Amino acid sequence: MLEDRTAAGPARTEWPAAYPRGYAVVDVETTGLARDDRIISAAVYRLDARGEVEDHWYTLVNPERDPGPVWIHGLTSEALEGAPLFQDIAEDFATRLADRVLVAHNAVFDWQMIAREYARAQREAPVRQRLCTIALSKELRLPLPNHKLESLAAHFGVVQRRAHHALDDARVLAEAFRPSLAAAAAGGVRLPLHECRPLTEWSDRPAPRIGRQAGGSGGYAATTWRPSRKRPPCPYPNPGRYEDGKRLRQGMRVAFSGDTSTERDLLEDRATEAGLHVATSLSRLTSLLVTNDPDSGTSKVVKARQFGTPVVDEAAFGQLLRDVEPARTDG
């Protein structure tokens, strides 16, 4: 079945000229899901323009901290102790990403983890576009019961051998992406490509180093590996929506969506320090949405369109932050 889909006539003879010239199918395993978590293993399958496998690469990475949910990825502190640090494999990783579209399942997560690691190493990941296979499966209207990798793999008859092992997950995704790409080409489907903005600033906070606990695996309790960050409430009332051409005013509710070239928490810190209310969701009370990808179709972007919420990009927001109007006072 896979060979028939991939070898379809139009896909082989009328390949869309606008399609990328190469792909890097990536999977990373991490110590957790938060901004301070680290990559502990990474795998890349390089594919050519038509999805044919060129080569693959895999490495463990020493996160210099507790490995997190060992019960998921199976990598203990002992297994990672002699592994290279990220800065030691950054060049090899970059060679495999360069001049290719990064392909991943829930690609924004993999991209953000990779971008943060490169920022820590004071380098820039050579990735300019990403493609999420979840978004591609939606474009193709595949009859999947859910958006898990195992469901996508089952649809194309791909057998998973070691779930949550970076190399096997990347292999499975590469095998499922190949017929997906061919089907998209045959149907003239526009690939859901999104811009990747490398982090230009990074501020790390100390990560928890949790010791081994009785009955534990790797030292992490199930509720400790996804820390949250709370901000103090904004002391100013919301003056309403931002108006184009005018200044921001203290108390305005600002929401963010998508990748930013400055680390998200730093942008949010600056907004808070300027007297703005940083909102985690978007509602009719939101004064402004900041996004570099207004056509992304994220829930915040969709709601902004529905509510008529003003939208600006990161660069414009940075300019606005330089001159925020003080909150109005009675009397």
N, C-alpha and C positions, 0 to 999 in steps of 0.2 A: 504494500500500500504506500509506504513512504517513497519508494522509487517512482511509482506512478505519479504521485503528486509533484515530486521534484522535477520529473522529466516531462511535465506537461508541455505541449508544443509552444504556446505563446511565451511561457516562462523561459524557455531555452532560446527561442529565436528573436523575441521582441522584449529583451530585458530593459526596464525603464532606465533611461539615461540619467535621470536625476537621483537614482539610488546610490548609496554610499559605495565606496570602492573596497571596503574591508571592515570587518567587525572584530571586536574583542569580547567574547562571551565570558563574563566574570562572575565568580561567587566568592564572597568573603565570609568567614566565620569570625565572630566577635565575642568579647567578654560581656556584652550586653547591648542594650538599645539606646543608651543615653549618649550625649555629646562627649562625655569624658571616657567612654568605653573605647576599647582598642581592638585592632585586628589581630587575630591569632593564627589564621591561615588564609591563604589566597590561592586561587586557581584561575588561569586564563586559557581559553581555547581561541586561537586565532583562526578566523574564517576569511575566505576571499569574498569577492563581490557577490558571488552567487551562493554563498553559504557553505562552500566546501572547506573541510578542515585542513588547515596548513600545519599546525603543530599545537602542542599544549604544554603548560608549565604549572608547577605547584610548589608551594613553599609553606613551611610553618613560620610563625613570627613570634618572638618572645615579647609579650605585652608589658613586661616589667611590672606586673601586678597580678592579682588573683585572676585565674582564667575564667571566672564567672560560672555560667550554667553548664557544668561538665556533663550533667545528665542529658543535655541536648547534643553538644558537639563532641563529647568524648575526649577532649584534650585536657589532660591534667597538668598541674604545675611541673611535675617531673618530666612529662613529655615535651614541655616547652622550654625547659631550663637551658638546654644547649642550642636552642634555635636562634637564628640571626635576629637582630633588632630590625625594625622597619627601615631605618636609615641605611642599613646594610643591604637591603634588597630593593630599595627604592629605584635604583638605576635599572635593574633587570625588569622590574615591574613596569617602569616607564617605557622601556623598549617594546614591550608587548602591547601597550596601550596606544602608543604614538600613531597618529594619522588614521585612527580607526574609531568607529562608533562603539561606545561601551554598551553592551547588551547585558541586561540582568533581569531577574524576576523581582519586581518591586525595585526598579533601578535607582530610584531616588535614594533609598537607604544605602545601597552599595556605594553609590557615588559620594554621598556625604561622608561615609566612613573613610573612603579612600582620600577624599579632599582634605579631611582633617588630619589624617596621618601625614600627608605631604606637607601640610602647613606646619605641623609640629617639627618636621625635619627641615623646615625653612626652604622648601622646594615647591614646585608647582606641578600638579598632575597634568600630563599632556593629553587631556581629554577635552574636546570641545562640544561633543554631542553625545546624548545617551538615548537608548531605545528600551522601553520597558515591555517585556513580553506579555505582561498582563494587558497593557493598553493595546498591543498588537492583536491579541486574541479577541479583544472587544471589537476592534476594527474589522476583523475577519468574521465576526459573529459566530465564533466556534461554539458548539452546543456543550459547554462545560458546566458541571454541577456547581462549581465554585472556582475561585481563582488561585488555588494551590498549585504548586509546581507538579505535585503528583497527579493532579487531574489533567494538566496539560500534557504531561508525559504519557498518561494512559490513553489519551485521545489519539496520539500518534504511535502508540504501540512501543514506546520506549520503556525499557526495564530499569528501574532504580535499584542499585546494588547497596549503596551506603548513604542513606539520607543524612543530611547535615554534615557530610564530609565535602569540603570545598571542591575537591577534584571531581568527585562523582556527581555532585550537583551541577557543576559547570558542564560536564559531559552530557548529562541528561538534558540540560537546557540547550546546549549546542545541537543535539540531535532533534529536539523539538522545534528549535528555531529554524532549522534548515527547511523543512517542508512548509513552515509558516511563511518564511520569506518567499519561497517559490509560489505559494498560493497568492500572496500579496502581489507579486510581480505579474502573475497570470491574470489577476483581476484588476490590474491597474490601481491598486490600493495605495493611497498616500501613507508612507510610513510615519508613525507618531514619534518624530524626532524632537528632542528638547535640548536647548542650549545648556551646557555645563559651565558654570562660572567658578573657577578655582578660588579658594579662599585667599584673600590678600592680607588678612590679619587673623591672629589666633590668640586666645587667652585661655589657658588650661587651668583647671582647678585640681587640687589633689584628689586622686581617685581613691576609693576605699580599698584598703588592704586588709581583708578579713581573714583571720586565721582559721585553721581547720576546726570544725565543730564536730561533736560526737554525732555519728550517724550521717554526717554530711559527705558530699562528694566535691572535693576541690575547695571547700570552705565557704561556699555561698549558700545562704538560706534562700528559699524560693522567692521571698519578698524583698530581697536586698539588692538586686542587681539592676533595678531600673529607677534610680533616684529622680525625684522631681525638684523643681526649683520654684520657690514662691517669691513673689515680689511684693513690696509694701503697697498698700492701696494708694491710688492717686489722691492727693489732698484737694484737688481742684474740681469744680463741677464741669460737666461736659457742655461746652458752648455750642455744640452742633457740628455740622459738616464743614469740612475744608472747602473753600471756594478757590477755584483756579485763579492764579495771579495774585492771591492774597497770602498773608503770613499764617503759619500755624499758630494756634493759641493754646496755652497751657490748659490741660483738662481734656483736650481732644482725644478720642479713642482711636488708636492706630492698630491695625492688624497687618501681619506679614504672611506672604505665601510664596513658596518655591525657593530656589537657590538664590543666595546672595554672595557677592564677592567679598564682603566683610562678614566675618562669622556672625551668625544670627544673634547670639546672646550679646555680642558687643553692640550691635545695632539697637537691640532692645534696651540695653543699659543706657545708651546715649539718649534714647527717646525718653526713658524714665527720668534721667537726670535733667532733661529739658522741661520736665513737668507734664509730659504726655502720659496718657493711660494706655499701656500696652495690653491689648486684648488678645486672648488665645483663640477666639472664634469671631465670626462676623455676624452682625445683626443690623437691624434698621437704625440702631444708635451709633454704629461705627462711623467715625468721621472721615477715615481715609484707609485705603488698602494699598500697601506697598508690595509690588511684585515686578520682577523682571520678565515675566512671561504671562502677559494678560490674556493670551489665547490658550492657556494650558488646560482649562476645563476642570481645575480643582474645585472643591466645594466652596472655598472662599471666593474664588473668581466668579463662579456661577451665581452665588448669592449677591456679590457686588453688582453684577449686571441686573439681577432681579430688583434689588433695592435702590439702584441708581447711586451707589456709593462711589465717590471719586476714587480714581486709581492713578498712582504715579509710580515710576520706577525708582530703583535704589539711588541712582545718581541725583535725581530731582529731590528725593527725600533728604539726602545728605545736605543739599543746598538749603532746603527749608529748615533743617535743624540748626543752621547757623544763626537764625534770626527768629526765634519763637516769641510770639507776643505774650506778655504777662497776662495772667488770668484777671478777669474783671472783678473789681471789688465794689460792694454796695456803698453808697454814700459818696 
